[in-house]
């Protein structure tokens, strides 16, 4: 006996997030499996009444000053004035090993702290070098500041920066997915040094306070020391762009089988 399939459709509208090139961590985002703990995309839809959302964790940042919202490398970004603008996180972030990622477009020629916890951070110096540094827990004063600095590109374009601290081993700096320099760091990060201070974007409390001038996009922190292959994946991920997805109407049906 031949069976005839007829379908009576009901329409159900599913709202999907609209992406303009920058997203929170999704199931297919490699950062999900890399130990990411916080991600500040700095997109417009993550800013609410002087606060910036951590789209992966729950470490909200307080916006100080009036950084300008601009078109970023992926989606939106913040342009900081180098005078008063900064973001201060509500919670601490400290691990024995860690990785910090950011996409930046700085004003060159001055010291520019990108991400700073006071006992570790990534920054540019006024000689146009970019690097990762830590305050080491050691009584030997000469060994207090392990760091790795390298020349920063002067082309005026966005660049992907990753600093890695591998506990009791070394610090490493990457530009655009490539390892540029590593320096031995046999002593761990000093947890006590600046323990009361929260992480900041575009600011350091060292030397009486120094502010970043220029644009910053996509700042992320990982609770592990990522290796070369994973950093290359981060760079590939930064280059990728998802097409905007509008509201999508999906039709669901009830099936009626007739003999």
C-alpha positions as CSV (number, residue, x, y, z in Angstrom):
1,X,0.0,0.0,0.0
2,X,1.4,3.3,-1.0
3,X,1.9,5.8,1.8
4,X,1.4,9.5,1.2
5,X,3.3,12.0,3.4
6,X,1.7,15.4,4.0
7,X,3.2,18.1,6.2
8,X,1.4,20.8,8.1
9,X,3.9,23.6,8.8
10,X,4.2,25.7,11.9
11,X,6.6,28.6,11.7
12,X,9.0,29.2,14.6
13,X,11.5,32.1,14.4
14,X,14.8,31.6,16.0
15,X,16.9,34.7,16.7
16,X,20.6,34.2,16.2
17,X,23.3,36.7,17.2
18,X,24.3,39.1,14.6
19,X,28.1,39.1,14.1
20,X,30.1,41.9,12.5
21,X,33.3,40.1,12.4
22,X,33.9,39.6,16.2
23,X,32.3,37.1,18.4
24,X,32.3,35.7,21.9
25,X,33.8,32.3,22.3
26,X,31.7,29.8,20.3
27,X,31.7,26.0,20.4
28,X,33.9,25.8,17.3
29,X,36.3,28.6,18.5
30,X,39.7,27.0,19.3
31,X,40.1,29.3,22.3
32,X,37.4,27.2,24.0
33,X,39.8,24.3,24.4
34,X,42.9,26.4,25.1
35,X,42.2,27.4,28.6
36,X,40.8,30.9,28.0
37,X,39.4,32.5,31.2
38,X,38.5,36.0,30.0
39,X,37.8,37.8,26.7
40,X,37.0,41.4,26.2
41,X,36.1,42.0,22.5
42,X,35.5,45.7,23.1
43,X,32.5,45.5,20.8
44,X,29.7,48.1,21.1
45,X,27.2,45.5,22.3
46,X,29.5,44.6,25.3
47,X,29.5,48.1,26.6
48,X,26.8,49.2,29.1
49,X,26.9,52.2,31.4
50,X,30.6,52.5,31.9
51,X,31.2,48.8,32.0
52,X,32.8,46.4,29.5
53,X,31.6,42.8,29.4
54,X,33.9,39.8,29.7
55,X,32.2,37.7,27.0
56,X,33.7,34.4,28.1
57,X,34.1,34.7,31.9
58,X,32.6,37.0,34.5
59,X,35.3,39.6,34.9
60,X,33.6,42.8,34.0
61,X,35.7,45.9,33.4
62,X,35.1,49.5,34.5
63,X,35.7,52.0,31.8
64,X,37.6,55.1,33.1
65,X,37.7,58.2,30.9
66,X,36.0,58.2,27.5
67,X,37.8,55.9,25.1
68,X,36.5,56.3,21.6
69,X,34.6,53.4,20.0
70,X,36.0,52.8,16.5
71,X,36.1,50.2,13.8
72,X,38.4,47.4,15.0
73,X,40.3,44.6,13.4
74,X,37.3,42.4,14.1
75,X,34.1,44.3,14.8
76,X,34.7,47.2,17.1
77,X,37.6,48.4,19.2
78,X,38.6,51.1,21.6
79,X,40.9,54.0,20.9
80,X,42.6,55.2,24.1
81,X,43.8,58.8,24.5
82,X,47.1,58.1,26.4
83,X,46.0,60.6,29.1
84,X,43.1,59.3,31.2
85,X,41.4,56.4,29.3
86,X,41.7,52.9,30.6
87,X,39.7,49.8,31.6
88,X,40.1,48.3,35.1
89,X,38.8,44.7,35.8
90,X,36.7,43.9,38.8
91,X,38.5,40.7,39.6
92,X,42.1,39.5,39.8
93,X,43.7,37.2,37.3
94,X,46.9,35.4,38.3
95,X,48.1,31.9,37.4
96,X,51.6,30.3,37.6
97,X,51.6,30.0,33.8
98,X,49.5,32.2,31.5
99,X,49.0,33.7,28.1
100,X,47.8,37.2,27.1
101,X,46.5,38.0,23.6
102,X,45.6,41.3,22.1
103,X,45.2,43.0,18.7
104,X,46.7,46.5,18.7
105,X,47.3,49.6,16.6
106,X,49.3,51.9,18.9
107,X,50.7,55.4,18.6
108,X,54.4,54.7,18.4
109,X,57.1,56.6,20.2
110,X,55.8,56.4,23.8
111,X,55.5,53.6,26.4
112,X,52.2,51.9,25.9
113,X,50.9,49.3,28.4
114,X,48.5,47.0,26.7
115,X,47.5,44.6,29.5
116,X,48.9,45.0,33.0
117,X,48.5,43.2,36.3
118,X,51.5,45.0,37.9
119,X,53.3,41.7,38.4
120,X,53.0,40.7,34.8
121,X,52.0,42.3,31.5
122,X,52.5,43.1,27.8
123,X,53.5,46.5,26.6
124,X,55.3,48.7,24.1
125,X,58.3,50.7,25.2
126,X,59.1,54.2,23.9
127,X,61.8,52.7,21.6
128,X,59.0,50.9,19.7
129,X,59.7,47.4,21.1
130,X,56.9,45.2,22.3
131,X,57.2,42.5,24.9
132,X,56.1,40.4,27.9
133,X,57.5,40.9,31.4
134,X,57.0,39.5,34.9
135,X,58.0,40.5,38.4
136,X,59.7,37.4,39.6
137,X,59.5,36.0,43.1
138,X,63.2,35.9,44.0
139,X,65.4,37.6,46.6
140,X,68.0,38.3,43.9
141,X,67.2,41.9,42.8
142,X,69.0,41.5,39.4
143,X,66.5,38.7,38.5
144,X,63.4,40.6,39.4
145,X,62.2,41.5,35.9
146,X,62.5,38.7,33.2
147,X,61.3,40.0,29.9
148,X,61.3,39.5,26.2
149,X,61.1,42.6,23.9
150,X,61.4,42.8,20.1
151,X,60.9,45.5,17.5
152,X,57.3,46.3,16.8
153,X,56.2,46.8,13.1
154,X,56.1,50.5,12.1
155,X,53.6,50.1,9.2
156,X,50.7,51.6,11.2
157,X,48.6,48.5,10.8
158,X,46.9,46.2,13.2
159,X,49.1,43.4,14.7
160,X,48.3,40.4,16.8
161,X,50.4,40.2,19.9
162,X,50.7,37.2,22.3
163,X,52.8,37.1,25.5
164,X,53.4,33.8,27.3
165,X,54.7,33.1,30.8
166,X,55.7,29.5,31.3
167,X,56.1,28.9,35.0
168,X,59.7,28.6,36.2
169,X,60.9,28.3,32.6
170,X,60.7,31.3,30.3
171,X,58.7,34.2,28.8
172,X,57.9,34.4,25.1
173,X,56.6,37.1,22.8
174,X,54.8,36.4,19.5
175,X,53.9,38.8,16.7
176,X,51.3,37.8,14.1
177,X,51.5,34.1,15.1
178,X,55.3,33.8,15.0
179,X,57.6,33.3,18.0
180,X,60.0,36.2,17.9
181,X,61.9,35.9,21.2
182,X,62.0,33.9,24.4
183,X,63.9,34.7,27.6
184,X,64.7,32.4,30.6
185,X,62.5,33.1,33.6
186,X,63.4,30.4,36.2
187,X,61.6,32.1,39.1
188,X,57.8,32.2,39.3
189,X,55.6,35.3,39.2
190,X,55.5,37.1,42.5
191,X,51.9,36.8,43.7
192,X,52.5,39.1,46.6
193,X,53.9,42.0,44.4
194,X,50.9,44.2,43.7
195,X,48.5,41.6,45.0
196,X,45.8,44.2,45.8
197,X,45.8,45.6,42.2
198,X,43.4,44.5,39.5
199,X,44.3,43.9,35.9
200,X,44.0,46.9,33.5
201,X,43.8,47.4,29.8
202,X,45.6,50.5,28.4
203,X,47.2,51.4,31.7
204,X,49.9,50.5,34.2
205,X,50.3,51.8,37.8
206,X,54.1,51.6,37.5
207,X,56.1,54.8,37.5
208,X,53.2,56.8,38.8
209,X,50.8,55.7,36.1
210,X,51.3,55.3,32.3
211,X,48.4,55.3,29.8
212,X,48.2,53.6,26.4
213,X,47.7,55.7,23.3
214,X,46.1,54.1,20.2
215,X,43.6,51.3,19.5
216,X,43.2,48.0,21.1
217,X,40.9,45.1,20.1
218,X,40.2,41.5,21.3
219,X,42.0,41.1,24.6
220,X,42.1,37.6,26.0
221,X,43.8,35.8,29.0
222,X,44.5,32.1,29.2
223,X,45.3,30.1,32.4
224,X,48.1,28.1,30.6
225,X,51.3,28.8,28.7
226,X,50.3,28.2,25.1
227,X,52.8,26.7,22.7
228,X,53.8,27.8,19.2
229,X,51.2,25.8,17.4
230,X,48.4,27.1,19.6
231,X,49.5,30.7,19.2
232,X,49.5,30.2,15.4
233,X,45.9,29.0,15.8
234,X,45.0,32.1,17.7
235,X,46.4,34.2,14.9
236,X,44.5,32.2,12.3
237,X,41.4,32.7,14.4
238,X,42.0,36.4,14.6
239,X,42.2,36.6,10.8
240,X,39.0,34.7,10.3
241,X,35.7,36.7,9.8
242,X,32.2,35.3,10.3
243,X,29.6,36.7,8.0
244,X,26.8,38.6,9.7
245,X,23.8,36.4,10.4
246,X,20.4,38.1,10.6
247,X,17.2,36.7,12.1
248,X,16.6,33.3,10.7
249,X,13.1,31.9,10.2
250,X,13.0,28.1,10.6
251,X,9.9,26.1,9.8
252,X,9.0,23.2,11.9
253,X,6.4,20.7,10.7
254,X,4.1,18.0,12.1
255,X,4.1,14.9,10.0
256,X,0.9,13.1,9.0
257,X,1.2,9.8,7.4
258,X,-1.7,8.6,5.4
259,X,-2.2,5.1,3.9
